[in-house]
Amino acid sequence: MERLKRVIIVGATSGIGREVALCMLRRGWLLGVAGRREDALEELRKNYPEQAVAYPIDVMREDAAERLMHLIRQRGGMDLFFLSSGTGHQNPSIEEEIEIRTAETNVTGFIRMVTAAYRYFRTEGGGHIAVISSIAGTKGMGMAAAYSATKRFQNTYIDALAQLSHKQNTRIRFTDIRPGFVDTPLLEGGEYKYPMLMRADRVAGVIMRAVDRKKRVVIIDWRYRALVFIWRLIPQWLWERLKIDKL
Ligand SMILES: NC(=O)c1ccc[n+]([C@@H]2O[C@H](COP(=O)([O-])OP(=O)(O)OC[C@H]3O[C@@H](n4cnc5c(N)ncnc54)[C@H](OP(=O)(O)O)[C@@H]3O)[C@@H](O)[C@H]2O)c1
């Protein structure tokens, strides 16, 4: 009989990460879930006591990688590392504190988590790292400078690790998940109305198929694939003059 998949999800307390966690739990997979909100972690653990272990991790803290290793041990090992933690804000006034917090979560925190997972899998002789970045990394977005720049960083970092993994013969596979707008708490709190908004549970279903197939890059959904295609054709001088008021 095939061994049940052991997955660690960082960012499982809300939004896309939570929906992905629920999909995996319904399949009977064994999960280690993390995030900062202990009540949300406890709820997942309590609802699936046979399948879920939980441990709080704040990716902005220096002990995050150490805590991730603790969770992996608690889970009894890891086959798939799924990173959904992230933050993002519209910040046209370019407030420094927002920009820096975004970079600390989406860049420093991302590096902490992904490098720890990479080192773990390199030692174990292989594994699968899946991260949620965004289509926002395609181009610099004036309304969300730090967000789009950090998402581009994530895309490039995973490209780099995928190349390194081949060179080092680590047998680590990578999936870079790039959704368009998804209806989650991340988008709450502003006066903006988001077009082509997708449901988090539907997006989670698409993510599950991409993870099953170990797809390298997935843009969700087809409308955003078309949009990204068009964005890439726009010359820089024209892009800088576009009055995009979202993202
Ligand atoms: N919603 C969208 O339109 C959209 C589109 C494209 C990509 N994405 C990306 O999808 C990912 C998930 O976002 P979401 O939309 O599902 O938003 P969300 O509901 O706000 O979820 C964000 C998750 O990240 C966790 N997190 C945030 N800061 C953290 C920290 N310092 N340490 C540990 N965990 C932290 C949160 O948990 P705690 O608060 O409990 O720590 C939460 O579980 C993000 O990377 C986001 O950029 C979202």
The ligand as an SDF file (V2000), in Angstrom:
LIG
                    3D

 48 52  0  0  0  0  0  0  0  0999 V2000
   -5.8100   36.7640   -2.6410 N   0  0  0  0  0  0  0  0  0  0  0  0
   -5.2680   37.0340   -3.8150 C   0  0  0  0  0  0  0  0  0  0  0  0
   -5.8570   37.7430   -4.6720 O   0  0  0  0  0  0  0  0  0  0  0  0
   -3.9230   36.4690   -4.1780 C   0  0  0  0  0  0  0  0  0  0  0  0
   -3.5460   36.4840   -5.5250 C   0  0  0  0  0  0  0  0  0  0  0  0
   -2.3080   35.9700   -5.8850 C   0  0  0  0  0  0  0  0  0  0  0  0
   -1.4660   35.4570   -4.9320 C   0  0  0  0  0  0  0  0  0  0  0  0
   -1.8470   35.4660   -3.6250 N   0  0  0  0  0  0  0  0  0  0  0  0
   -0.8940   34.9270   -2.6490 C   0  0  0  0  0  0  0  0  0  0  0  0
   -1.4540   33.8090   -2.0100 O   0  0  0  0  0  0  0  0  0  0  0  0
   -0.8430   33.6360   -0.7340 C   0  0  0  0  0  0  0  0  0  0  0  0
   -1.9420   33.4160    0.3010 C   0  0  0  0  0  0  0  0  0  0  0  0
   -2.7040   34.6040    0.4150 O   0  0  0  0  0  0  0  0  0  0  0  0
   -4.2810   34.6110    0.6530 P   0  0  0  0  0  0  0  0  0  0  0  0
   -4.8790   35.3620   -0.4600 O   0  0  0  0  0  0  0  0  0  0  0  0
   -4.7440   33.2430    0.9580 O   0  0  0  0  0  0  0  0  0  0  0  0
   -4.3330   35.6060    1.9140 O   0  0  0  0  0  0  0  0  0  0  0  0
   -4.6640   35.3710    3.4520 P   0  0  0  0  0  0  0  0  0  0  0  0
   -6.0080   34.7770    3.6040 O   0  0  0  0  0  0  0  0  0  0  0  0
   -4.3830   36.6920    4.0810 O   0  0  0  0  0  0  0  0  0  0  0  0
   -3.5850   34.2920    3.9120 O   0  0  0  0  0  0  0  0  0  0  0  0
   -2.2740   34.6360    4.1840 C   0  0  0  0  0  0  0  0  0  0  0  0
   -1.6550   33.5170    4.9920 C   0  0  0  0  0  0  0  0  0  0  0  0
   -0.2860   33.8800    5.2190 O   0  0  0  0  0  0  0  0  0  0  0  0
   -0.0360   33.7150    6.6030 C   0  0  0  0  0  0  0  0  0  0  0  0
    0.9870   34.6600    7.0320 N   0  0  0  0  0  0  0  0  0  0  0  0
    1.0270   35.9980    6.8170 C   0  0  0  0  0  0  0  0  0  0  0  0
    2.1010   36.5230    7.4210 N   0  0  0  0  0  0  0  0  0  0  0  0
    2.7370   35.4940    8.0340 C   0  0  0  0  0  0  0  0  0  0  0  0
    3.9000   35.4010    8.8390 C   0  0  0  0  0  0  0  0  0  0  0  0
    4.6310   36.4730    9.1680 N   0  0  0  0  0  0  0  0  0  0  0  0
    4.2740   34.1760    9.2780 N   0  0  0  0  0  0  0  0  0  0  0  0
    3.5470   33.0780    8.9830 C   0  0  0  0  0  0  0  0  0  0  0  0
    2.4290   33.1030    8.2310 N   0  0  0  0  0  0  0  0  0  0  0  0
    2.0390   34.3070    7.7750 C   0  0  0  0  0  0  0  0  0  0  0  0
   -1.3460   34.0070    7.2940 C   0  0  0  0  0  0  0  0  0  0  0  0
   -1.3990   33.3620    8.5560 O   0  0  0  0  0  0  0  0  0  0  0  0
   -1.3070   34.1240    9.9710 P   0  0  0  0  0  0  0  0  0  0  0  0
   -1.9330   35.4590    9.8330 O   0  0  0  0  0  0  0  0  0  0  0  0
   -2.0210   33.1820   10.8880 O   0  0  0  0  0  0  0  0  0  0  0  0
    0.1420   34.1950   10.2500 O   0  0  0  0  0  0  0  0  0  0  0  0
   -2.3310   33.3210    6.3370 C   0  0  0  0  0  0  0  0  0  0  0  0
   -2.4500   31.9700    6.6250 O   0  0  0  0  0  0  0  0  0  0  0  0
   -0.0030   34.9060   -0.4950 C   0  0  0  0  0  0  0  0  0  0  0  0
    1.3390   34.6380   -0.7730 O   0  0  0  0  0  0  0  0  0  0  0  0
   -0.5610   35.8730   -1.5150 C   0  0  0  0  0  0  0  0  0  0  0  0
    0.3890   36.8400   -1.9040 O   0  0  0  0  0  0  0  0  0  0  0  0
   -3.0700   35.9370   -3.2190 C   0  0  0  0  0  0  0  0  0  0  0  0
  1  2  1  0
  2  3  2  0
  2  4  1  0
  4  5  1  0
  4 48  2  0
  5  6  2  0
  6  7  1  0
  7  8  2  0
  8  9  1  0
  8 48  1  0
  9 10  1  0
  9 46  1  0
 10 11  1  0
 11 12  1  0
 11 44  1  0
 12 13  1  0
 13 14  1  0
 14 15  2  0
 14 16  1  0
 14 17  1  0
 17 18  1  0
 18 19  2  0
 18 20  1  0
 18 21  1  0
 21 22  1  0
 22 23  1  0
 23 24  1  0
 23 42  1  0
 24 25  1  0
 25 26  1  0
 25 36  1  0
 26 27  1  0
 26 35  1  0
 27 28  2  0
 28 29  1  0
 29 30  1  0
 29 35  2  0
 30 31  1  0
 30 32  2  0
 32 33  1  0
 33 34  2  0
 34 35  1  0
 36 37  1  0
 36 42  1  0
 37 38  1  0
 38 39  2  0
 38 40  1  0
 38 41  1  0
 42 43  1  0
 44 45  1  0
 44 46  1  0
 46 47  1  0
M  CHG  2   8   1  16  -1
M  END
$$$$
